[in-house]
């Protein structure tokens, strides 16, 4: 429906509903079906959904300094390739 509204009006649109996988959200944006993707259930279940999606798609996120040490092993560039020194 978002694509129909976007094509008819030229207004920016948001796709929402049953979007659960990062690849699905990315495909909606890349194909031009919508300008934005909104998540509800996925974010309620996992508030870090955007971080997991970024990791899965090979992207980076801006994380507050307090979270820097929580970057998962093997995802060294998720938070922008931070280099943390030893204590």
CORGI-V8757 format. One record per backbone hydrogen bond with DSSP energy under -1.0 kcal/mol. CO is the residue of the C=O (numbers start at 0). NH is the residue of the N-H. If there is no record, write none. Layout:
((CO/NH) (CO/NH))
//
This chain:
((0/4) (1/5) (2/6) (3/7) (4/8) (5/9) (12/34) (12/35) (14/37) (20/24) (21/25) (22/26) (23/27) (24/28) (25/29) (26/30) (27/32) (27/33) (28/31) (35/14) (39/43) (40/44) (41/45) (45/48) (47/51) (48/52) (49/53) (50/54) (51/55) (52/56) (53/58) (63/66) (64/67) (66/69) (67/70) (71/74) (74/77) (76/79) (77/60))
//
